[in-house]
């Protein structure tokens, strides 16, 4: 009897140890499978290793081999739509200038892909964590040093949004930021409705950036944002030049816009709800116009860049001693052919 109990205890211990071993093996296998799996809604996924042995492995794909040869450059996705478009375009241009392969992270893909037909491959997050990226901060204008970066695994950081990085690749950048057909169709339907009985309508998109800038610009950067006077001057330019202008306004401060933008001639259309978490519809509508009035911010820059018509922008919107000018250069932010209207700085001087 005692011998039988002893055998049962031994058998129980063996079963427990075997169960632990099987569980451990299955757990490692599950992790390995998860590591190799990629989201189906991403255009390209990547497994990459710096181990030269992978090149000799007959099972290593050509894509893996190319990855190891070319390296991987990515950009840390920060900010909202305009910021991430700037990061994408800068990564695209700098990687091409230096002969490295650009990839985007899933966060950037998930932000931009619902709006644009972007083509850069996506680096899976479980791969990213195993790559020894070197961080490299870029300022908001192109410098010669950025044409001579020798780093195989690089992660850019910063908030660049300057034509000086990528304007020589304009056609390619415009192709990357081709807006999906369903958004364009919806925007064109809205414009046709706005057009009404006008035979020669010219659409001018106006993006009015307010939100946190209302306080940040005067209190932190010694600057101002667009006021009623600036918008009147910009709209007067287009009203004088075109027979039937139609102004399409999008903003994260629509109540202010309705109170301060003159619609006495019935040629202003206030669009959307200014929801910054779903910017695709407003962006597409403005990008479908013929010309643009900017206020401040990267959202307005990208609308203007994609539209390609005439652009009026707010300029000289900070005091000369503002630290903002250490981060921002007017000549790098606005294309030479765009027309600047100086801001009224008197509210800052009075304070």
PAVEXKOL-580996 format. One record per residue (C-alpha): residue number from 1; residue in three letters; x, y, z. Coordinates in Angstrom, 2 decimals. Layout:
BEGIN
NUM ALA X Y Z
...
! end
This chain:
BEGIN
1 UNK 0.00 0.00 0.00
2 UNK 2.78 2.37 0.95
3 UNK 4.66 1.46 -2.23
4 UNK 1.58 2.25 -4.34
5 UNK 1.18 5.66 -2.72
6 UNK 4.83 6.42 -3.34
7 UNK 4.46 5.51 -7.03
8 UNK 1.41 7.75 -7.31
9 UNK 3.32 10.68 -5.79
10 UNK 6.21 10.16 -8.16
11 UNK 3.82 9.94 -11.10
12 UNK 2.10 13.14 -9.97
13 UNK 5.43 14.97 -9.74
14 UNK 6.40 13.74 -13.20
15 UNK 3.07 14.91 -14.64
16 UNK 3.46 18.35 -13.03
17 UNK 7.02 18.76 -14.33
18 UNK 5.98 17.62 -17.79
19 UNK 3.04 20.06 -17.78
20 UNK 5.35 22.92 -16.80
21 UNK 7.77 22.01 -19.59
22 UNK 4.98 21.80 -22.17
23 UNK 3.49 25.12 -21.02
24 UNK 6.89 26.79 -21.19
25 UNK 7.49 25.47 -24.70
26 UNK 4.06 26.58 -25.89
27 UNK 4.56 30.03 -24.37
28 UNK 7.87 30.48 -26.16
29 UNK 6.32 29.26 -29.39
30 UNK 3.39 31.66 -28.98
31 UNK 5.75 34.57 -28.47
32 UNK 7.78 33.52 -31.49
33 UNK 4.65 33.34 -33.63
34 UNK 3.48 36.73 -32.36
35 UNK 6.92 38.14 -33.16
36 UNK 6.64 36.92 -36.73
37 UNK 3.01 37.95 -37.27
38 UNK 2.03 41.26 -38.82
39 UNK -1.13 43.23 -39.11
40 UNK -2.96 42.50 -42.37
41 UNK -3.85 46.14 -42.93
42 UNK -0.22 47.19 -43.35
43 UNK 1.32 47.33 -46.82
44 UNK 4.63 45.61 -46.07
45 UNK 6.06 44.04 -42.93
46 UNK 9.63 43.41 -42.08
47 UNK 11.87 41.07 -40.17
48 UNK 15.42 42.29 -40.04
49 UNK 18.55 41.23 -38.21
50 UNK 22.05 42.61 -38.04
51 UNK 23.33 39.00 -37.75
52 UNK 25.31 38.23 -40.89
53 UNK 24.41 34.56 -40.47
54 UNK 20.91 35.44 -41.64
55 UNK 22.35 36.27 -45.04
56 UNK 23.76 32.75 -45.33
57 UNK 20.51 31.12 -44.31
58 UNK 18.89 29.65 -47.41
59 UNK 15.48 30.44 -45.90
60 UNK 16.20 34.18 -45.51
61 UNK 14.05 36.19 -47.91
62 UNK 15.41 38.69 -50.38
63 UNK 13.60 41.41 -48.46
64 UNK 15.44 40.52 -45.27
65 UNK 18.75 40.54 -47.11
66 UNK 18.02 43.95 -48.63
67 UNK 17.01 45.24 -45.23
68 UNK 20.31 44.19 -43.71
69 UNK 22.21 45.78 -46.56
70 UNK 20.34 49.07 -46.60
71 UNK 19.64 49.47 -42.90
72 UNK 16.46 50.90 -41.44
73 UNK 15.55 54.54 -40.93
74 UNK 12.38 55.50 -39.10
75 UNK 10.85 58.66 -37.62
76 UNK 9.34 58.80 -34.15
77 UNK 5.69 59.79 -34.78
78 UNK 4.69 62.82 -32.73
79 UNK 1.91 65.34 -32.99
80 UNK -1.21 65.41 -35.11
81 UNK -1.81 65.31 -38.85
82 UNK 0.39 68.18 -40.04
83 UNK 3.29 67.15 -37.82
84 UNK 3.18 63.53 -38.94
85 UNK 2.98 64.51 -42.60
86 UNK 6.10 66.59 -42.07
87 UNK 7.85 63.72 -40.33
88 UNK 6.90 61.30 -43.11
89 UNK 8.06 63.61 -45.90
90 UNK 11.32 64.44 -44.12
91 UNK 12.07 60.77 -43.48
92 UNK 11.31 59.97 -47.12
93 UNK 13.64 62.68 -48.42
94 UNK 16.55 62.20 -46.00
95 UNK 16.59 58.43 -46.42
96 UNK 16.68 58.86 -50.19
97 UNK 19.46 61.47 -49.97
98 UNK 21.63 59.16 -47.89
99 UNK 20.83 55.87 -49.58
100 UNK 19.03 54.15 -46.70
101 UNK 15.66 52.41 -46.55
102 UNK 12.85 54.30 -44.77
103 UNK 10.16 52.51 -42.79
104 UNK 7.32 53.94 -40.75
105 UNK 6.02 52.76 -37.42
106 UNK 2.54 51.40 -36.98
107 UNK 1.37 54.54 -35.16
108 UNK 2.24 56.73 -38.14
109 UNK 0.73 54.28 -40.58
110 UNK -2.51 54.15 -38.60
111 UNK -2.70 57.96 -38.56
112 UNK -1.87 58.65 -42.20
113 UNK -3.04 55.59 -44.13
114 UNK -6.80 56.21 -43.65
115 UNK -6.35 59.54 -45.47
116 UNK -3.45 59.07 -47.90
117 UNK -2.20 56.36 -50.25
118 UNK 1.19 56.22 -48.57
119 UNK 3.62 53.53 -49.71
120 UNK 6.47 53.32 -47.19
121 UNK 6.67 49.88 -45.56
122 UNK 5.70 49.44 -41.93
123 UNK 8.06 48.21 -39.24
124 UNK 6.28 45.93 -36.80
125 UNK 6.54 47.05 -33.18
126 UNK 7.87 43.66 -32.08
127 UNK 10.73 44.05 -34.54
128 UNK 11.41 47.67 -33.62
129 UNK 12.18 46.84 -30.01
130 UNK 15.06 44.55 -31.00
131 UNK 16.82 46.99 -33.32
132 UNK 19.51 49.22 -31.76
133 UNK 18.30 52.51 -33.23
134 UNK 20.36 55.64 -32.72
135 UNK 18.17 58.71 -32.15
136 UNK 18.87 61.74 -34.33
137 UNK 17.07 65.03 -33.75
138 UNK 16.42 67.26 -36.78
139 UNK 15.55 70.94 -36.68
140 UNK 12.89 72.56 -38.83
141 UNK 14.94 73.34 -41.93
142 UNK 17.32 71.45 -44.17
143 UNK 21.01 71.61 -43.35
144 UNK 23.89 70.26 -45.42
145 UNK 24.89 67.91 -42.60
146 UNK 21.67 65.98 -43.17
147 UNK 22.98 64.89 -46.57
148 UNK 25.89 63.08 -44.92
149 UNK 24.42 60.86 -42.21
150 UNK 26.19 57.51 -41.92
151 UNK 24.10 55.47 -39.51
152 UNK 22.54 52.15 -40.48
153 UNK 19.76 52.01 -37.87
154 UNK 18.42 55.51 -37.25
155 UNK 15.37 56.97 -35.54
156 UNK 14.71 60.63 -36.31
157 UNK 13.02 62.85 -33.75
158 UNK 11.68 66.39 -33.97
159 UNK 8.86 68.26 -35.69
160 UNK 10.17 69.22 -39.15
161 UNK 7.72 70.74 -41.60
162 UNK 9.80 72.60 -44.15
163 UNK 9.77 72.49 -47.92
164 UNK 13.59 72.71 -47.82
165 UNK 13.77 69.00 -46.96
166 UNK 11.67 67.60 -49.77
167 UNK 10.64 70.19 -52.37
168 UNK 13.11 68.77 -54.90
169 UNK 11.02 65.59 -54.67
170 UNK 7.70 67.42 -54.91
171 UNK 6.10 65.04 -57.41
172 UNK 6.98 62.04 -55.25
173 UNK 5.75 63.69 -52.06
174 UNK 2.47 64.64 -53.72
175 UNK 2.13 61.04 -54.87
176 UNK 2.68 59.79 -51.32
177 UNK 0.01 62.17 -50.06
178 UNK -2.58 61.26 -52.67
179 UNK -5.89 61.36 -50.82
180 UNK -8.14 58.31 -50.99
181 UNK -10.88 58.43 -53.61
182 UNK -13.77 58.12 -51.17
183 UNK -12.64 61.26 -49.33
184 UNK -12.11 63.16 -52.58
185 UNK -15.53 62.15 -53.88
186 UNK -17.18 63.37 -50.70
187 UNK -15.27 66.67 -50.79
188 UNK -16.14 67.27 -54.44
189 UNK -19.81 66.70 -53.68
190 UNK -19.63 69.31 -50.92
191 UNK -17.94 71.81 -53.25
192 UNK -20.56 71.25 -55.91
193 UNK -23.28 71.95 -53.35
194 UNK -21.50 75.10 -52.19
195 UNK -21.04 76.25 -55.77
196 UNK -24.76 76.51 -56.31
197 UNK -25.62 78.62 -59.33
198 UNK -22.16 80.15 -59.68
199 UNK -20.69 79.50 -63.13
200 UNK -17.10 80.54 -62.40
201 UNK -16.61 79.67 -58.75
202 UNK -13.06 79.83 -57.37
203 UNK -12.67 77.99 -54.08
204 UNK -10.33 79.38 -51.43
205 UNK -9.66 77.17 -48.45
206 UNK -9.12 78.93 -45.10
207 UNK -7.64 77.05 -42.18
208 UNK -7.90 78.96 -38.90
209 UNK -5.68 77.41 -36.23
210 UNK -6.66 78.42 -32.73
211 UNK -6.99 75.98 -29.81
212 UNK -3.93 75.94 -27.56
213 UNK -2.18 78.51 -29.77
214 UNK -4.43 81.21 -28.30
215 UNK -2.41 81.07 -25.08
216 UNK 0.83 79.43 -26.18
217 UNK 1.78 82.02 -28.77
218 UNK 1.56 85.17 -26.61
219 UNK 2.61 83.61 -23.29
220 UNK 5.38 81.28 -24.43
221 UNK 6.60 82.51 -27.80
222 UNK 5.90 86.28 -27.67
223 UNK 3.76 85.94 -30.76
224 UNK 0.21 86.25 -32.06
225 UNK -2.17 84.16 -34.13
226 UNK -4.32 85.31 -37.03
227 UNK -6.85 88.00 -36.12
228 UNK -9.91 89.41 -37.82
229 UNK -7.90 92.07 -39.67
230 UNK -5.52 89.55 -41.25
231 UNK -8.38 87.43 -42.55
232 UNK -10.15 90.48 -43.96
233 UNK -7.02 91.50 -45.89
234 UNK -6.41 88.00 -47.23
235 UNK -10.02 87.53 -48.30
236 UNK -10.09 91.01 -49.88
237 UNK -7.17 89.96 -52.10
238 UNK -9.11 87.02 -53.53
239 UNK -12.40 88.92 -53.73
240 UNK -10.68 91.54 -55.84
241 UNK -8.88 89.05 -58.07
242 UNK -11.63 86.52 -58.77
243 UNK -15.15 87.12 -60.01
244 UNK -16.92 84.50 -57.91
245 UNK -14.74 83.49 -54.96
246 UNK -16.09 81.00 -52.44
247 UNK -14.32 80.75 -49.09
248 UNK -14.32 77.36 -47.34
249 UNK -13.43 77.68 -43.66
250 UNK -12.19 74.87 -41.41
251 UNK -11.04 75.50 -37.87
252 UNK -10.70 74.17 -34.34
253 UNK -12.29 77.43 -33.23
254 UNK -15.37 77.65 -35.44
255 UNK -17.39 79.82 -33.08
256 UNK -14.71 82.50 -33.29
257 UNK -14.64 82.18 -37.08
258 UNK -18.39 82.68 -37.42
259 UNK -18.18 85.81 -35.27
260 UNK -15.14 87.35 -36.97
261 UNK -15.19 86.33 -40.63
262 UNK -17.28 88.61 -42.83
263 UNK -19.96 86.68 -44.69
264 UNK -22.06 89.68 -45.70
265 UNK -21.61 88.74 -49.36
266 UNK -22.78 85.16 -48.80
267 UNK -19.55 83.70 -50.14
268 UNK -18.30 81.91 -46.99
269 UNK -18.96 78.28 -46.11
270 UNK -18.13 77.10 -42.58
271 UNK -17.11 73.46 -42.71
272 UNK -17.07 70.64 -40.19
273 UNK -16.89 70.61 -36.43
274 UNK -13.16 71.19 -35.95
275 UNK -12.67 67.74 -34.41
276 UNK -8.89 67.35 -34.36
277 UNK -9.08 63.60 -33.77
278 UNK -10.74 63.07 -37.17
279 UNK -9.10 65.65 -39.47
280 UNK -9.40 63.79 -42.77
281 UNK -12.63 65.33 -44.05
282 UNK -11.68 68.94 -43.30
283 UNK -8.20 68.42 -44.73
284 UNK -9.55 66.88 -47.93
285 UNK -12.12 69.63 -48.41
286 UNK -9.50 72.37 -48.05
287 UNK -7.04 70.46 -50.26
288 UNK -9.73 70.25 -52.96
289 UNK -9.91 74.04 -53.24
290 UNK -8.07 76.17 -55.79
291 UNK -6.16 78.46 -53.42
292 UNK -5.41 78.77 -49.71
293 UNK -5.35 81.25 -46.84
294 UNK -3.14 79.99 -44.02
295 UNK -3.07 81.23 -40.47
296 UNK -0.49 79.31 -38.43
297 UNK 0.47 75.67 -38.01
298 UNK 1.51 72.64 -40.05
299 UNK -2.04 71.61 -41.02
300 UNK -2.39 74.78 -43.08
301 UNK 1.07 74.34 -44.58
302 UNK 0.23 70.92 -45.95
303 UNK -3.12 72.04 -47.31
304 UNK -1.33 74.82 -49.19
305 UNK 1.42 72.52 -50.43
306 UNK -1.00 69.97 -51.80
307 UNK -3.32 72.55 -53.38
308 UNK -0.48 74.20 -55.27
309 UNK -2.41 77.39 -56.09
310 UNK -1.92 80.82 -54.59
311 UNK -1.26 80.90 -50.87
312 UNK -1.49 83.80 -48.45
313 UNK 0.11 83.28 -45.07
314 UNK 0.59 85.15 -41.80
315 UNK 4.17 86.35 -41.41
316 UNK 6.28 88.19 -38.79
317 UNK 3.95 86.93 -36.08
318 UNK 6.48 87.04 -33.22
319 UNK 8.55 89.75 -31.61
320 UNK 12.19 89.79 -32.82
321 UNK 13.47 88.51 -29.47
322 UNK 11.16 85.46 -29.45
323 UNK 12.81 82.10 -28.79
324 UNK 10.42 80.72 -31.39
325 UNK 12.75 82.07 -34.06
326 UNK 15.47 79.72 -32.85
327 UNK 13.25 76.84 -33.92
328 UNK 11.44 78.35 -36.89
329 UNK 12.72 80.14 -40.00
330 UNK 10.18 82.02 -42.11
331 UNK 12.07 81.43 -45.36
332 UNK 12.20 77.70 -44.70
333 UNK 8.56 77.45 -43.65
334 UNK 6.86 79.22 -46.57
335 UNK 7.54 78.79 -50.28
336 UNK 9.04 81.87 -51.98
337 UNK 6.03 82.35 -54.28
338 UNK 3.55 82.45 -51.39
339 UNK 2.37 85.89 -50.26
340 UNK 2.88 86.96 -46.67
341 UNK 0.81 89.48 -44.74
342 UNK 2.57 90.78 -41.60
343 UNK 0.78 90.18 -38.32
344 UNK -0.38 92.96 -36.02
345 UNK 1.95 92.75 -33.00
346 UNK 0.41 95.66 -31.14
347 UNK -1.38 93.45 -28.58
348 UNK 2.06 92.19 -27.46
349 UNK 3.55 95.66 -27.30
350 UNK 0.64 96.97 -25.28
351 UNK 1.05 94.15 -22.78
! end
